[in-house]
Amino acid sequence: MNGWNPRLFPAARASSNLLPSASADALKGAAVPPGFVRRLLHGGALGLLALLVLHVALTLPDRAGAGAGSLLRFPVELPAIVLALALIPASLWPAFRMLAAGLLGLVVALKAASLAADVALARPFNLLLDMHLAKASFDLLAGTLGRPGAVAVFALAASALIAFGLALFWAIGWLRPDASMRRPAISLAALATVSVIAVHLLSPAGTPAMTTAATSALVERQVTLLRDGLIDRRLFRSALSDDPVADLPIAVRLNRLSGQDVLVLFVESYGRASLDDPRYAPTVRAALDDFERKAKGAGFQSRSAWLTSPIFGGQSWLAHATLLSGLRIGHQRRYESLVASDRQTLVDDFARAGWRTLAVMPAITQPWPESGFYGFDRILEAADLGYRGEPFNWITMPDQFTLAALRRLELDRPDRPPVMATVALISSHAPWTPIPPLLGWSDLGDGSVFTPYARAGDPAPVVWSDPERVRAQYLKSIDYVLRMLASYAAAHGDDDHGTVFIIVGDHQPARIVAGEAGSQDVPIHILARDPAVFAAIADWGWSTGMRPGMASPVWAMEDFRARFVTAFTSSDLKSQGHARLGAGQGD
């Protein structure tokens, strides 16, 4: 069925020779069969509805900043599609109709995915690299809304997409002109196509846009991302084999840290916005100042700077891999290539130098096959940490319990070697509700003491209905983590081994929190009681204390491994590593 089919309007054919000269009286007479005007209006309304369906598909925004106003602009692709519907031969029509509806449905799905990626990750969706995010998104929703709620959300989204696909199939069919109307339809559609493109291209700069080519731009972007992804794959294979610290002798590697525990603490969603945005800065700066005072009281010095994370808003494992490997791991394809390689990492550097290496991963509740790449001596996943309290939505346990478990299971063991541990701190992960209190370290037990707090406060769907409440909860989570770390350093930083803390944000928070912040910078802090630690990095130019300043260095996150290993290796041997700094990194 289509809007141009004259079988819908037999009266129009019968009276077509009368209409040009008919008077108003004649139209009221017997020459116009009963119901003609009603059928004409009905057909016209359905035709307009079909055009509206295509219009919506072509003007749906694919980024948060586009706004609802984009729906009011005329898509340049619309008359071109109508022209194509008129030009397709009858023999190809059934296949073309299916293909066109499928492609337009894919465009709608891509726009929805790109909108979600822009809001959460501040970048476009990449069809080649981001399909795995569907499962990660489901797991996050399941942790927030429960599994039935997550299934309901995904089922609703799938149903909406299927319904819109069927609407597109109907609209394409309705707009296919009958054979007798093909010639005028082609002429009209061709004229409209040329006119709209001319208006789009010739509109003066600075005037409100009346047209949009957003769908064409989306398709072009995906093709470009596909091409760039294939090129990146080749370049990354070369970068994997270029290790800037490979020439440093194993016998003296990291010998300036000999005997000290090194804890690399990744703080979830701890980005530069938390220190720069006036909505968060006063609270976070106060927490850092308090951290510095307590650390000094326990004998610690501190230095701070900035790293540029490869990601924004999510996919923390990519940031962890970037810092540890010394390669920019900005998407899943690179991550998969990395973990399939024999690339050495900061974990290997410490392991070869005699440290016991640990990964403390409280968010890991399912098999983690990539862990074999890192070669940790022990991995403490959620089930290994002994938490018996209730989870805080997606957050399996509070960060305070995670660090207490690390101490109980590993750091308090007698006669042990020095430990290098990477720890994922997740209390500042979305949905940022509820936030646990800071308890006494001796009061944690098996974690069941946290259960009343896990049940407190409004649930995530209520909080997330109000963007201001989301931002307030985010701020509470960062404040909690910083004050908890200050307490931990003051309480546990004086053991026999000595401890070096490397505290680093993994990425900026999602756009709903960070706003339009263009930076992907995150804070990094180093704390130690041994003055020799800071003598080794005296030439780094980092800010003294826990606040990185505006003039503090900003390094690519992938540069940290080479700089760190080189700085803490004997000075008479480290020049080889310095000569290779930056070579092959970030490509």
C-alpha positions as CSV (number, residue, x, y, z in Angstrom):
1,M,0.0,0.0,0.0
2,N,1.3,3.5,-0.7
3,G,0.0,7.1,-0.7
4,W,0.2,7.5,-4.5
5,N,-1.9,4.4,-5.4
6,P,-4.8,5.7,-7.5
7,R,-6.8,2.6,-6.5
8,L,-7.5,4.5,-3.3
9,F,-9.0,7.3,-5.2
10,P,-11.2,5.9,-8.1
11,A,-13.2,9.1,-8.0
12,A,-10.1,11.1,-8.7
13,R,-9.5,9.1,-11.9
14,A,-13.1,9.3,-13.1
15,S,-13.3,13.0,-12.6
16,S,-9.7,14.0,-13.5
17,N,-10.9,15.5,-16.8
18,L,-13.5,17.6,-15.0
19,L,-11.4,19.0,-12.2
20,P,-9.4,21.7,-14.1
21,S,-12.6,23.5,-15.2
22,A,-15.0,22.5,-12.4
23,S,-16.6,25.2,-10.4
24,A,-17.3,25.0,-6.7
25,D,-20.9,24.1,-7.5
26,A,-19.8,21.3,-9.8
27,L,-17.6,19.8,-7.0
28,K,-20.7,19.7,-4.9
29,G,-22.7,17.9,-7.5
30,A,-22.8,14.4,-8.8
31,A,-19.4,14.6,-10.6
32,V,-17.7,14.2,-7.2
33,P,-18.7,10.8,-5.7
34,P,-19.6,10.5,-2.1
35,G,-16.6,10.2,0.2
36,F,-14.1,11.6,-2.3
37,V,-12.9,14.4,-0.1
38,R,-12.7,12.2,3.0
39,R,-10.6,9.6,1.1
40,L,-8.5,12.4,-0.3
41,L,-7.8,13.9,3.1
42,H,-7.2,10.4,4.6
43,G,-4.7,9.6,1.9
44,G,-3.0,12.9,2.3
45,A,-2.8,12.6,6.1
46,L,-1.2,9.1,5.8
47,G,1.3,10.5,3.3
48,L,2.3,13.2,5.7
49,L,2.6,10.7,8.5
50,A,4.9,8.6,6.3
51,L,7.0,11.6,5.6
52,L,7.1,12.4,9.3
53,V,8.3,8.9,10.2
54,L,11.3,9.4,7.8
55,H,11.8,12.9,9.0
56,V,12.1,11.7,12.6
57,A,14.5,8.9,11.6
58,L,16.7,11.4,9.8
59,T,16.7,14.2,12.4
60,L,17.0,12.3,15.6
61,P,20.0,13.8,17.5
62,D,23.1,11.7,18.0
63,R,24.8,13.9,20.6
64,A,23.6,15.6,23.7
65,G,24.4,19.1,22.6
66,A,22.1,18.9,19.5
67,G,19.0,19.6,21.4
68,A,15.3,19.0,20.4
69,G,15.6,21.8,17.9
70,S,17.4,19.5,15.5
71,L,14.0,17.8,14.9
72,L,12.6,21.0,13.5
73,R,15.2,21.2,10.7
74,F,14.5,19.8,7.3
75,P,16.7,16.8,6.5
76,V,18.4,17.0,3.1
77,E,18.3,13.3,2.8
78,L,14.5,13.1,2.8
79,P,13.6,14.3,-0.7
80,A,16.6,12.2,-2.0
81,I,15.0,9.1,-0.4
82,V,11.6,9.9,-1.9
83,L,13.3,10.3,-5.3
84,A,15.0,6.9,-4.9
85,L,11.7,5.3,-4.1
86,A,10.3,6.6,-7.4
87,L,13.3,5.5,-9.4
88,I,13.6,1.9,-8.2
89,P,12.3,-0.6,-10.9
90,A,9.4,-2.7,-9.9
91,S,11.6,-5.9,-10.1
92,L,13.9,-4.6,-7.4
93,W,11.3,-3.0,-5.2
94,P,10.6,-5.7,-2.6
95,A,14.3,-6.2,-1.9
96,F,15.0,-2.4,-1.9
97,R,12.1,-1.8,0.5
98,M,13.5,-4.3,3.0
99,L,17.0,-3.0,2.6
100,A,16.0,0.7,2.9
101,A,13.9,0.0,6.1
102,G,16.8,-2.0,7.6
103,L,19.4,0.6,6.9
104,L,17.2,3.4,8.2
105,G,16.5,1.3,11.3
106,L,20.3,0.8,11.7
107,V,20.7,4.6,11.5
108,V,18.2,5.1,14.3
109,A,20.0,2.5,16.4
110,L,23.3,4.1,15.8
111,K,21.9,7.5,16.7
112,A,20.6,6.2,20.0
113,A,23.9,4.5,20.7
114,S,25.9,7.6,19.8
115,L,23.7,9.7,22.0
116,A,24.3,7.3,24.9
117,A,28.0,7.2,24.2
118,D,28.2,11.0,24.0
119,V,26.4,11.4,27.4
120,A,28.4,8.7,29.2
121,L,31.7,8.6,27.4
122,A,31.9,12.0,25.6
123,R,32.6,10.5,22.3
124,P,30.8,9.0,19.3
125,F,29.7,5.4,19.3
126,N,32.1,3.3,17.2
127,L,30.3,0.4,15.5
128,L,33.6,-1.5,15.0
129,L,34.8,-1.3,18.6
130,D,31.9,-0.7,20.9
131,M,29.4,-3.6,20.5
132,H,30.8,-5.1,23.7
133,L,29.4,-2.2,25.7
134,A,25.9,-3.7,25.4
135,K,26.8,-6.4,27.9
136,A,28.7,-3.9,30.2
137,S,25.6,-1.6,30.1
138,F,23.3,-4.5,31.0
139,D,25.5,-5.5,33.9
140,L,25.6,-1.9,35.2
141,L,21.8,-1.6,34.9
142,A,21.4,-5.0,36.6
143,G,23.5,-3.8,39.5
144,T,21.5,-0.6,39.8
145,L,17.9,-1.7,39.0
146,G,18.2,-5.4,39.6
147,R,18.2,-8.0,36.8
148,P,14.5,-7.8,36.1
149,G,14.7,-4.1,35.8
150,A,17.6,-4.3,33.4
151,V,15.8,-6.9,31.3
152,A,12.8,-4.7,31.2
153,V,14.8,-1.7,30.1
154,F,16.5,-3.6,27.3
155,A,13.3,-5.3,26.3
156,L,11.6,-1.9,26.1
157,A,14.5,-0.5,24.0
158,A,14.4,-3.5,21.6
159,S,10.6,-3.2,21.3
160,A,10.8,0.5,20.5
161,L,13.5,-0.2,17.8
162,I,11.4,-3.0,16.3
163,A,8.3,-0.8,16.3
164,F,10.1,2.0,14.6
165,G,11.6,-0.4,12.1
166,L,8.1,-1.6,11.1
167,A,6.9,2.1,10.9
168,L,9.8,2.7,8.5
169,F,8.9,-0.3,6.4
170,W,5.3,1.0,6.2
171,A,6.3,4.6,5.4
172,I,8.7,3.5,2.6
173,G,5.9,1.4,1.0
174,W,3.3,4.2,1.3
175,L,5.6,6.7,-0.4
176,R,6.3,4.5,-3.4
177,P,4.4,6.1,-6.3
178,D,2.1,4.1,-8.5
179,A,3.5,3.5,-12.1
180,S,1.1,6.1,-13.5
181,M,2.4,8.7,-11.1
182,R,6.1,7.9,-11.3
183,R,7.1,10.6,-13.8
184,P,5.5,13.5,-11.9
185,A,6.8,12.1,-8.6
186,I,10.4,11.8,-10.0
187,S,10.2,15.4,-11.3
188,L,8.8,16.8,-8.0
189,A,11.3,14.8,-5.8
190,A,14.3,15.8,-8.0
191,L,13.3,19.4,-7.8
192,A,12.9,19.2,-4.0
193,T,16.3,17.4,-3.6
194,V,18.2,20.0,-5.6
195,S,16.4,22.9,-3.8
196,V,17.0,21.6,-0.3
197,I,20.7,20.8,-1.0
198,A,21.1,24.3,-2.4
199,V,19.5,25.9,0.6
200,H,21.7,23.7,2.9
201,L,25.0,24.6,1.1
202,L,24.2,28.3,0.4
203,S,22.8,29.4,3.7
204,P,24.8,32.3,5.0
205,A,27.1,31.6,8.0
206,G,25.7,32.7,11.3
207,T,22.0,32.4,10.3
208,P,19.8,29.8,12.0
209,A,20.1,26.5,10.2
210,M,16.9,25.4,8.4
211,T,18.2,22.2,7.1
212,T,20.3,19.3,8.5
213,A,22.5,16.6,7.0
214,A,23.1,14.9,10.4
215,T,22.4,11.4,9.0
216,S,24.9,11.7,6.2
217,A,27.4,13.0,8.7
218,L,26.7,10.0,11.0
219,V,27.3,7.6,8.1
220,E,30.4,9.3,7.0
221,R,31.7,9.3,10.6
222,Q,31.2,5.6,10.9
223,V,33.0,4.9,7.6
224,T,35.9,7.1,8.8
225,L,36.0,5.3,12.2
226,L,36.1,2.0,10.4
227,R,38.9,3.1,8.1
228,D,40.8,4.6,11.1
229,G,40.3,1.5,13.1
230,L,41.9,-0.7,10.4
231,I,44.9,1.7,10.2
232,D,45.2,1.8,14.0
233,R,45.3,-2.0,14.2
234,R,48.4,-2.0,12.0
235,L,50.1,0.8,13.9
236,F,49.4,-0.7,17.3
237,R,51.0,-4.0,16.3
238,S,54.2,-2.1,15.8
239,A,53.8,-0.1,19.1
240,L,53.4,-3.3,21.1
241,S,57.0,-4.4,20.4
242,D,58.5,-1.0,21.2
243,D,59.1,-1.0,25.0
244,P,60.9,2.1,26.2
245,V,62.2,0.4,29.4
246,A,63.3,-2.8,27.8
247,D,67.0,-1.9,27.9
248,L,67.0,-1.3,31.7
249,P,68.8,-4.2,33.3
250,I,66.5,-6.4,35.4
251,A,69.1,-6.7,38.2
252,V,68.7,-3.0,39.1
253,R,65.3,-2.2,37.8
254,L,63.3,-0.2,40.4
255,N,66.1,-0.6,42.9
256,R,65.5,2.9,44.4
257,L,62.2,1.5,45.8
258,S,63.8,-1.6,47.2
259,G,61.9,-3.1,50.1
260,Q,58.9,-0.8,50.0
261,D,55.3,-1.7,49.3
262,V,53.9,0.1,46.3
263,L,50.1,0.5,46.1
264,V,48.6,1.8,42.8
265,L,45.1,2.9,43.7
266,F,42.8,3.7,40.8
267,V,40.0,6.0,42.0
268,E,36.9,5.6,39.9
269,S,35.6,8.7,38.1
270,Y,38.1,11.0,39.9
271,G,38.7,13.5,37.1
272,R,39.9,17.1,36.8
273,A,36.3,18.4,36.9
274,S,36.2,17.5,40.6
275,L,39.0,20.0,41.3
276,D,38.1,22.6,38.6
277,D,34.3,22.7,38.5
278,P,33.0,25.2,41.1
279,R,30.2,22.8,42.0
280,Y,32.7,20.3,43.4
281,A,36.0,22.1,43.8
282,P,35.5,23.6,47.3
283,T,34.6,20.2,48.9
284,V,37.3,18.2,47.0
285,R,40.0,20.7,47.7
286,A,39.1,20.7,51.3
287,A,39.3,16.9,51.4
288,L,42.7,17.0,49.7
289,D,44.0,19.6,52.2
290,D,42.8,17.4,55.0
291,F,44.4,14.4,53.4
292,E,47.7,16.3,53.2
293,R,47.6,17.3,56.9
294,K,46.9,13.8,58.0
295,A,49.5,12.4,55.7
296,K,52.1,14.8,57.1
297,G,51.1,13.8,60.6
298,A,52.0,10.2,59.7
299,G,55.3,11.2,58.2
300,F,54.3,11.3,54.5
301,Q,55.3,13.8,51.9
302,S,53.2,14.1,48.7
303,R,53.5,15.3,45.1
304,S,50.7,15.8,42.6
305,A,50.2,16.4,38.9
306,W,47.9,15.5,36.0
307,L,47.6,12.6,33.6
308,T,45.5,12.6,30.4
309,S,43.3,9.5,30.4
310,P,42.6,7.8,27.1
311,I,38.9,7.7,28.0
312,F,36.1,9.8,29.4
313,G,33.1,8.7,31.5
314,G,33.7,4.9,31.6
315,Q,35.6,1.8,30.5
316,S,38.0,2.0,33.5
317,W,39.9,-1.2,32.5
318,L,41.2,0.7,29.4
319,A,42.8,3.4,31.7
320,H,44.3,0.7,34.0
321,A,45.8,-1.0,30.9
322,T,47.1,2.3,29.6
323,L,49.0,3.2,32.8
324,L,50.3,-0.3,33.4
325,S,51.4,-1.1,29.8
326,G,52.7,2.3,28.7
327,L,50.6,2.2,25.6
328,R,47.5,4.3,24.9
329,I,44.6,1.9,25.2
330,G,41.7,4.0,24.1
331,H,39.3,1.4,22.8
332,Q,38.4,-2.3,23.2
333,R,40.1,-3.5,20.1
334,R,43.5,-2.2,21.4
335,Y,42.8,-3.8,24.7
336,E,42.1,-7.2,23.1
337,S,45.3,-6.8,21.1
338,L,47.2,-5.9,24.2
339,V,46.1,-8.9,26.3
340,A,46.8,-11.2,23.4
341,S,50.4,-10.0,23.2
342,D,53.6,-10.5,25.2
343,R,53.9,-6.8,26.1
344,Q,55.6,-6.2,29.4
345,T,53.8,-4.0,32.0
346,L,54.5,-2.3,35.2
347,V,53.4,-5.5,36.9
348,D,56.1,-7.4,35.1
349,D,58.7,-4.7,36.0
350,F,57.9,-5.1,39.7
351,A,57.6,-8.9,39.6
352,R,61.0,-9.3,37.9
353,A,62.5,-7.0,40.5
354,G,61.4,-9.2,43.4
355,W,58.0,-7.8,44.4
356,R,54.9,-9.9,45.1
357,T,52.3,-8.6,42.7
358,L,48.6,-8.4,43.5
359,A,45.4,-7.2,41.8
360,V,42.6,-6.2,44.1
361,M,39.4,-6.1,42.0
362,P,36.2,-5.9,44.1
363,A,34.1,-5.3,41.0
364,I,35.1,-8.6,39.4
365,T,32.3,-11.1,40.0
366,Q,32.6,-13.1,36.8
367,P,35.5,-14.9,35.1
368,W,38.3,-12.5,34.1
369,P,40.3,-14.3,31.4
370,E,42.5,-11.2,30.6
371,S,44.0,-11.5,34.0
372,G,46.5,-14.0,32.7
373,F,48.1,-11.3,30.5
374,Y,49.2,-9.3,33.6
375,G,50.6,-12.3,35.4
376,F,49.8,-11.2,39.0
377,D,50.9,-13.5,41.7
378,R,47.4,-13.3,43.2
379,I,44.1,-11.8,42.2
380,L,41.7,-10.8,44.9
381,E,38.2,-10.7,43.3
382,A,35.0,-9.8,45.0
383,A,34.4,-13.3,46.3
384,D,37.9,-13.5,47.7
385,L,37.7,-10.4,49.9
386,G,35.3,-11.9,52.5
387,Y,32.6,-9.2,52.4
388,R,29.4,-10.4,54.0
389,G,27.4,-7.1,53.9
390,E,24.9,-6.1,51.2
391,P,26.2,-4.4,48.0
392,F,25.7,-0.7,47.4
393,N,23.7,-1.2,44.2
394,W,26.4,-2.0,41.5
395,I,29.1,-1.4,44.1
396,T,29.9,-4.8,45.6
397,M,31.5,-3.4,48.7
398,P,32.8,-0.1,50.2
399,D,36.4,0.9,49.4
400,Q,37.2,1.0,53.0
401,F,36.5,-2.7,53.3
402,T,38.5,-3.4,50.1
403,L,41.6,-1.8,51.6
404,A,41.1,-3.5,55.0
405,A,40.8,-6.9,53.2
406,L,44.0,-6.2,51.3
407,R,45.8,-5.6,54.6
408,R,44.2,-8.6,56.4
409,L,44.9,-11.0,53.5
410,E,48.3,-9.9,52.4
411,L,50.0,-6.9,54.0
412,D,49.7,-8.2,57.6
413,R,51.4,-11.5,56.7
414,P,54.7,-12.0,58.5
415,D,58.0,-12.6,56.6
416,R,56.6,-11.5,53.3
417,P,58.4,-9.9,50.3
418,P,57.5,-6.3,49.4
419,V,54.1,-6.0,47.6
420,M,53.1,-4.2,44.5
421,A,49.3,-4.1,44.3
422,T,46.9,-2.5,41.9
423,V,43.6,-1.7,43.6
424,A,40.4,-0.7,41.9
425,L,38.5,1.6,44.2
426,I,34.8,1.6,43.1
427,S,32.8,3.5,45.7
428,S,32.9,6.5,43.4
429,H,31.4,4.6,40.5
430,A,28.0,5.4,39.2
431,P,25.2,5.4,40.4
432,W,26.8,7.1,43.4
433,T,24.1,6.1,45.8
434,P,24.1,5.2,48.6
435,I,27.4,6.4,50.0
436,P,28.8,4.6,53.0
437,P,30.1,6.4,56.1
438,L,33.8,6.2,57.2
439,L,33.9,3.7,60.1
440,G,36.7,2.8,62.5
441,W,39.1,0.4,60.9
442,S,38.8,-2.1,63.8
443,D,35.0,-2.1,63.5
444,L,34.7,-3.5,59.9
445,G,34.6,-7.2,60.7
446,D,33.2,-9.2,57.8
447,G,31.5,-6.1,56.3
448,S,28.0,-6.9,57.6
449,V,28.2,-3.6,59.6
450,F,27.7,-1.8,56.3
451,T,24.3,-3.4,55.5
452,P,22.1,-0.8,57.1
453,Y,23.9,1.9,55.1
454,A,23.5,-0.1,51.9
455,R,19.7,0.0,52.5
456,A,19.7,3.7,53.3
457,G,18.7,6.7,51.2
458,D,16.8,6.9,48.0
459,P,17.3,4.2,45.3
460,A,19.2,5.0,42.2
461,P,16.1,5.6,39.9
462,V,14.9,8.3,42.3
463,V,18.3,10.0,42.5
464,W,18.8,9.8,38.7
465,S,15.5,11.5,38.0
466,D,17.2,14.8,39.2
467,P,20.5,15.8,37.6
468,E,21.4,18.0,40.6
469,R,21.0,15.1,43.0
470,V,23.2,13.0,40.8
471,R,25.9,15.6,40.9
472,A,25.5,16.0,44.7
473,Q,25.9,12.2,45.2
474,Y,29.0,12.1,42.9
475,L,30.6,14.8,45.1
476,K,29.8,12.8,48.2
477,S,31.4,9.7,46.7
478,I,34.7,11.5,45.8
479,D,34.8,13.2,49.2
480,Y,34.3,9.8,50.9
481,V,37.1,8.1,48.9
482,L,39.6,10.9,49.6
483,R,38.8,11.0,53.3
484,M,38.9,7.2,53.5
485,L,42.4,7.2,51.9
486,A,43.6,9.8,54.2
487,S,42.5,7.7,57.2
488,Y,44.1,4.6,55.7
489,A,47.4,6.3,55.2
490,A,47.4,7.7,58.7
491,A,46.5,4.4,60.2
492,H,48.5,1.9,58.1
493,G,51.4,3.8,56.5
494,D,54.0,3.0,59.1
495,D,54.7,-0.7,58.7
496,D,58.1,-2.3,58.5
497,H,58.3,-2.2,54.7
498,G,57.3,1.4,54.2
499,T,54.6,2.3,51.7
500,V,54.5,4.3,48.5
501,F,51.0,5.3,47.4
502,I,50.2,6.1,43.8
503,I,46.7,7.4,43.7
504,V,45.3,8.2,40.3
505,G,41.9,8.8,38.8
506,D,40.9,6.5,35.9
507,H,38.8,9.0,33.9
508,Q,36.5,12.0,34.1
509,P,33.0,11.3,35.3
510,A,30.1,11.1,32.9
511,R,28.8,14.2,31.1
512,I,25.9,14.6,33.5
513,V,28.5,15.3,36.2
514,A,31.5,16.8,34.3
515,G,29.4,18.8,31.9
516,E,31.0,19.9,28.7
517,A,34.6,19.7,30.1
518,G,36.8,19.1,27.1
519,S,39.7,17.8,29.2
520,Q,40.3,14.1,29.8
521,D,42.8,14.9,32.6
522,V,42.8,13.1,35.9
523,P,44.7,13.9,39.1
524,I,47.7,11.7,40.2
525,H,49.3,11.8,43.7
526,I,52.4,10.1,45.0
527,L,52.8,9.7,48.8
528,A,55.8,8.2,50.6
529,R,57.6,8.6,53.9
530,D,61.1,7.9,52.4
531,P,62.6,11.2,51.2
532,A,64.6,9.3,48.6
533,V,61.4,8.7,46.7
534,F,61.0,12.4,46.1
535,A,64.7,12.9,45.4
536,A,64.2,10.4,42.5
537,I,61.5,12.5,40.9
538,A,62.8,15.9,41.8
539,D,63.1,16.8,38.0
540,W,59.4,15.9,37.3
541,G,58.2,19.3,38.4
542,W,55.1,18.0,40.2
543,S,53.3,20.2,42.7
544,T,54.2,19.8,46.4
545,G,51.2,18.5,48.4
546,M,47.9,16.9,47.4
547,R,46.7,19.6,45.1
548,P,47.9,19.5,41.5
549,G,48.2,23.1,40.4
550,M,47.3,24.8,37.1
551,A,51.1,24.8,36.3
552,S,51.6,21.2,37.2
553,P,52.8,18.9,34.4
554,V,50.2,17.2,32.3
555,W,51.5,13.8,31.0
556,A,49.8,11.3,28.8
557,M,48.8,8.4,31.0
558,E,50.7,6.0,28.8
559,D,54.0,7.9,29.6
560,F,53.8,7.2,33.3
561,R,55.2,3.7,33.3
562,A,58.4,4.6,31.4
563,R,59.0,7.7,33.5
564,F,58.4,5.9,36.8
565,V,60.5,2.9,36.1
566,T,63.3,5.0,34.7
567,A,63.3,7.4,37.7
568,F,63.5,4.6,40.2
569,T,66.3,2.6,38.5
570,S,69.9,3.4,39.4
571,S,71.0,6.7,37.9
572,D,74.1,5.4,36.2
573,L,71.9,3.0,34.1
574,K,68.7,4.9,33.6
575,S,70.0,7.1,30.7
576,Q,69.2,4.4,28.2
577,G,65.6,4.5,29.3
578,H,65.4,8.3,29.1
579,A,66.7,8.2,25.5
580,R,63.7,6.0,24.5
581,L,61.0,7.9,26.4
582,G,58.1,8.7,24.1
583,A,59.2,6.3,21.4
584,G,56.3,4.3,20.1
585,Q,53.9,5.4,22.8
586,G,50.4,6.4,22.0
587,D,50.4,5.1,18.5
